[in-house]
Amino acid sequence: MTDSRLIVALDFDSTDKARALVERLGDRVAFYKVGLTLLARDGLGLAAELERAGKKVFQDWKLHDIGAQVEGAARSVAASGCDLLTVHAEPQVMRAAVAGRGDAGTKVVGVTVMTSLSDADLTEMGYGFTAEALVERRVRQAIECGLDGVVASPLEAARVREIADSAARRDFLIVTPGVRPAGSSQDDQQRTATPAGALRAGATHLVVGRPITAAADPKAAAEAILEEMAGA
């Protein structure tokens, strides 16, 4: 049993550790996230290996730069065969990423508000919005900029789906980190939900890291999440 809606986050400090987990999970997992820690090492090589092995790959760059740099980076990532790419959900950044991706099959999704941030954190950063209000604003901007979807916490997924549906974007992706099975630690996440709760709210993809990667038996942990997803 596998489900491509489950994305396992390979948040390790070495590609050897990541490869070991992928081998351990075998055919139970079809989609992997390669984040900044690995990308700063040999993550691109690992991403290529996963693609050759028939896996889907989410390169979590969270691109955020001037338009020319974002456009060039998105073009390079798309040329590598990446399935999913993240950028920060700011209009100039999103427009540049869409231009750089061009006609390639890479889906570009905008990071709305990091799931580690609370309303108090946003106030400290100088934003005049709650997390919920800022997510709504950025979802609308992402749709206007032609993005394929957004990254948002499970708590905002239902509202994101409402906004996307009202814009006739039934294909709009809602990628949700901060997914935690019942009884597991929240770690550094502030806005979380269970796998079933996130899917019922409208999420199209669930990003799960430590509840699987730090488990005593990662394969059993992944299978339990897949079973819950199937029931949702």
N, C-alpha and C positions, 0 to 999 in steps of 0.2 A: 504494500500500500504506500502510495506517495501522493502528494498534492502540491502542485506548483504554486499555490497561494502561500505556502509556508516558505519563508526565506530565512535560512540560518546564517547568523552573523558570525563570520570568522574573525572575531576580534581578538587575535593573538599577536604576540610580538615576534613571531617567526613563521615563515612559510612551512617549515617542517611540522610544527604543531598543527597548523591548519590542514596540511595534507593528511596527517594522522587522523584527524577528526573526520575528514571527508571519507577516508577509507573505512573508518569504523562505522559511519552511518550508511555506507553502501548505497543501495538503490532506494532507500527510504526517503532520501531528500534529493530534490531535483534543482533547487535554486539556492544560491549562496551569495551573501554580501561580502565584498572585500572592502574594508574601510581604510581610513587614513594611516593607521599604524602599519598595516601590511603594504599599502600602496607606497609608503615611504621607504620600504625595503625592496622586495622583489614581488610585490603584489601584482604587477602587470603580467609577469611571467606566470604566476599562479592562476590569474584570471584566464590566460590563454590556455593553460592546461585544463582547466575546468570546462572551457568551451569545447576543446577537442574531445573531452570525455562525454560530451552530450549534456552537460549541465547548463543551466541558465545562470548568468552572472550579473550582479548588481554592483557597479562600481560607485561607491559612496564618496565621491569627491567633494560634494557640497560646494561646488564652484562659486566663487564670489570675488569678482575683480572687475576691471574696466571692460567694456563691451568687447573690444578687440581681442583681449586675452581669453575671455570666456568663449567667444566664438571659435577661436583657434583650438582651445582645449577640447571643446565639444566635438569639433571636427575630428580631432585625433582619436578621442575615445570612441566615437561612432565607427571610425575606420577599423578599430581593433575588434569589432564584433560584439561589443558590450550590449546587453539586453536592457539594462536600466541604469540611468545616470541621474544623480541628484545635483541640483543647483539651489542656491538660496533664492527664495521667492520674492525677488525685487524686480520690478518691471524691466529695467535696463538689462539686468543679468539674464532674465528669462527670454527676452527677445533675442539676445545674442546667442544663447544656447540653441534656440530653435533654428536660427539661421545657420549655425555651425553644424548642427546635426543633419540638416538638409533632408534628403530622401532616404537616408539610412534607416534601418529597422530599430535603432536604439530609441527607447522611450525615455523622455526627459520629464522628471518630476521635480516640483519645487518644494523645498523645505519651508514650511510655514512658520511654526514656532517649535523650537527644540523641546522634546518631551522632558528634559531635565529642568526646564524653566517654569517657575510659578508666576502668578500675577505679581507677587512682591519682587521677584527677580526682574520682571519687565519694567516695573516702576523704577527700580534701581538703575536700569540701563537707559532710562529716559523716555520710554514709550508711554504714550497717553492712552493706551488700550489695555484691556484685559487680554488674556491669552485667547479667549473665545472670540472677542471682537477682532483681534489682529488676524487670527486664522481666517475668519470670514472675509476680511478685506483682501487678504493675499490669495484666497481661493478665487475670488472674482477676477483679480488681476491675472492669475495664472490662466484662467479660461480665456480672457481677452488676449493674452500673449500667445495662445495656441499650444500651451503645454499639454502633455498627455495625462497629467495628474499631479497630485501633491503628496507630501509626507505630512501627516498630522497624527496627533495622539488619538487613541480610541475614543476618548471622551468627546472629541469634536467630529468624529466620523459621520454621525447621523446628520449633522448640520451641513457638512461638506457634501454629502450625497444629495440633500435637498437643493442646495445651490446648483450643483452640477446638473441635476435632473431638470431644474427650472430653466437651465440654459440649453436644454436638449443635448446634454453630454452624458448619455448613459454609459459611454465607453470610458469615462473619466476614472483614472486609477486613484485609489485611496490606500496608500502604503502606511501601515501603522506600526511604528516601534512602540516600546513601552508595553508590550504584551507579556503578561505574567500569569501562569497557571495559578489557580486558587491555592493559597497557602505558601507560595514562594515569596522570596524577598523582593522588595521593590528596588533594591540597590540604589542607584542615583537617579531613578526615574520619579517624576512627580505626578504625571497624569497617565494612569495605567488602567488596563482592563484585562479580563481573561480572554483566551482565544475565541471562545464561543461568543462572548459579549462583544468583542471587536467586530466579528463577522456579522452578527445580527444588527450592529449599528450601521453597517454599510461598507466596512473595509473590504478591499479586494485582495490585499496581500498583508501578511503578518510577518514582521521582522522579529525574530526571537534569537537572543544571544545566550546570556549566562544560564537561564533555566535549562538549556540543553548543553552548552559547551562546558559548564562548570558542574554538571551532574555526575554522580558516581557512575552512572550508566547512561551516557548520552543517547544511545540508540533507543533505549527504553523510554527516556524522557521525550524524545522526538515522536515515538510511536504513540505515547499518551496524548500528546498535543494533536497529532493527526486524527486520533480517534475522536477527540473532543470537537475538532473542526468538522469531521464527517457528520457528527450528531447535530451540528448547528445548521 
